[in-house]
Amino acid sequence: MAADKTTPANDEVVAVSDEALQKAEAFVEAEEGAANRLMGWAGRISTTIAVVMSLFHLYAAYAIVPTQELRYTHVAFTLVLSFLLFPLATRFRNRVRWWDVVPGIFAVATIVYALWGGDDFTDRATTPDHWDVIVGIVFIVLVLEATRRTTGAIMPVVSILFIAYAMLGPYLPAPWTHRGYDVARLVGHLFITLEGIFGVAVDVSATLIILFTIYGAFLQQSGAGKFFIDFSLALMGGKPNSAGRTVVLSSFLLGGPSGSGVATTVMIGTVAYPMMEKAGFEKNAAGGLLAAGGLGAILSPPVLGAAAFLIAEFLKISYLDVIWMATIPTCLYYMSLLFMVELDAKKFHAKNVTFTPEMSLGQMTKRYGFHFISLLAVVVFMIIGYSPSLSVFYAIVVTFALSFLRKDTALMPSKLVKALADGSIGALNAATTCACAGIVVGIVTLTGLGLKFSSIVISYAGGSLLLTAIYTSLIVWIIGLAVPVTASYIICAVIAAPALIKLGVPDYAAHMFIFYYAVLSEVSPPTALSPFAAAAITGGDPYKTTLQSWKYTLPAFLVPFVFVLDPQGPGLLLSIPKGGSWVDIIEITIKTTFGLLALAAFAQNWALRQNTAVERGLLLLSGLLLVFPSLIEAIVEWIIGRDISYTYVPGLIIGLGVVLWQARTRSPSRPALTA
């Protein structure tokens, strides 16, 4: 594709500085791991292994590979590449040492041992022999070390604590006590069965996550990512709010090619921030919007985040069902972002930013519009009736074929090799997380911790669904501060979801609730990588940028409560509520939409003009009455000492009243530059 399809006519600020980009890329590495940049024979060997790994999984998507062989082989490839591409410590980067090669050899040896044992090996799960225990311990240590290299030390530490919990059960205080398990029993369960390390999480990693990362790599190498940003710039024009609109639209389109909230933030920020600066956006607000856009990329169909594939597996439903469930919440999220962008344009007195497009929107779409076909191919194949893995396989084939429509996008051999290698390498972070999380899941199933934990949460909440939901959100959020999104979802799905389900919440609503709060770790300190990366680009304060990102992501924080607390809540997941009809879906969507608009005006401290303190408080009340009525009900019932019957009419009246009042009163002379 040509260089830049859209360039500013005036160039007081033409690009983000190299120093800012390096700082931002450091946050991408913090999420995806500080990988080696290998040259020479080491680079060729690692690239070859990565390409073979991708080809194997593409073959497995089309042909039939037995479950055990597929999972074991997937983990073997993952461990070998993790040890080659991720150094023992950052000071050993960009070279392969003996301590990188030896663990890889041991990893292959342990997998060969397991596969060679066949049925006799799997039959010894409850009573492993001496060599099984030794090999199993070595394998568990290798998984922990590979995860430490790719994602950091916290997830392995969490896994070790769960192992300690399993072994120290008889010595723990009630209600945490249990019978306890020795090393042999733990190794048998975690290493030999398909309920531990090789369980559901690794199955999803081997059959879906890696295929989607390969798909994303094919899109990226064919130039889809650049086209989506250029298309967004051209479509939004040179209006004062065009920079903000570009961030919102391009973040949605880039969810598939990038597959990472932080990477999406950086990719968009390098192009959009100079425009935002010229338009008059305040640095921290601009960074907050960039981070919110990056977060949206994880929440947006058709790819969503890696954890979304796990939802389908845990619930035993089609991934297409997960996509449908995410549709309305995604629309609400971006609707709220766009509304806040419009308010920003007024609030910051944004100036017009004039562009001189190299190509018109029509010309650009005519030349490169085939990328939209590639992006939508996955959903189309699933609608036709193909399985998710086969749908991704055919989408990759379509992307490959369409790339040859233009010479500059064609996936010629060099680009094809890069796409195949990047596909596998891009999956390592999620794959090691899934393998390590398998330890946690295995311990939870072995000890019954999930049901025990749910009983404890419900007990602390006094049987209140509202308090249980709040406690669950805090648990997921706190765990998400320490571990990646995928690991956070897996851990909380097995220990926290049962509490909500036990109180009558539909299982799919409970899992979507946990998924959304796991994703929010992307914008929460101390691991707020997306806002920190955005701040590096804009030159803003990282923590002020994080606060601004919370403002923009307000819908993601509140809408999940509608899933579990409102009787009509499942309607937002395109599921007809119990005893209801399709009218409930429309009604809850409209109520939530108006509620989010009120909350957006509250968060921005701006509606038709800058809000007064009273107006801001009324907008907050209006939004909560529409989006989170259970909280208001609980407070009022506690004050008056009796039950009340809630309707959404007061929320609409209050919000409309504020807007009408502002329409009749004079606008303040000075805008509120921060909220």
Secondary structure by P-SEA (a helix, b strand, c coil): cccccccccccccccccaaaaaaaaaaaaaaaccccccccaaaaaaaaaaaaaaaaaaaaacccccaaaaaaaaaaaaaaaaaacccccccccccccaaaaaaaaaaaaaaaaaaaacaaaaaacccccaaaaaaaaaaaaaaaaaaaaccccaaaaaaaaaaaaaaaccccccccccccccaaaaaaaacccccccccaaaaaaaccaaaaaaaaaaaaaaaaaaaaaaaaaaaaccccaaaaaaaaaaaaaaccccccaaaaaaaaaaccaaaaaaacccaaaaaaaaaaaaaaaaaccccccaaaaaaaaaacccaaaaaaaaaaaaaaaaaaaaaaaaaaaaaacccbbbbbccccaaaaaaaccaaaaaaaaaaaaaaacccaaaaaaaaaaaaaaaccccccccccaaaaaaaaaaaaaaaaaaaaaaaaaaaaaaaaaaaaaaaaaaaaaaaaacccaaaaaaaaaaaaaaaaacccaaaaaaaaaaccaaaaaaacccaaaaaaaaaaaaaccccccccaaaaaaaaaaacccaaaaaaaaaaaaccccccccccccccccccccccccccccaaaaaaaaaaaaaaaaaaaaaaaccccccccaaaaaaaaaaaaacccaaaaaaaaaaaacbbbbbbaaaaaaaaaaaaaaaaaccccccccccc
